[in-house]
């Protein structure tokens, strides 16, 4: 990896930053979505509901790109190229509730729909660069 994510750990863990994740649709066209972001155990974590476009695109082994801008300094950013290494429903609800606490100050994710299934994606960074 070109650089360590440690330099930008605050953007991934403590700041309320929105990341943009780029995936590829089945026809090869790019798709970008703003997402809440997390970082644990050297993996970038993204959470979604089953059936969304990013859910259909984020499969084990697929490449992704993520861009995060510091909300306090728009000239400070990190871009991450990586690969999805795990897709699981296990712990996904607990994770989205923790993200609701971080981003909204709420104990539970308030936007859940009846019957919604949450999915947690672990992304292994392969290349990292940005402006410190």
PyMOL commands that set and color helices and strands:
alter all, ss='L'
color gray80, all
select helices_A, chain A and resi 5-13+53-57+92-104
alter helices_A, ss='H'
color red, helices_A
select strands_A, chain A and resi 18-24+30-36+38-40+43-49+63-70+73-88+118-131
alter strands_A, ss='S'
color yellow, strands_A
deselect
rebuild
show_as cartoon
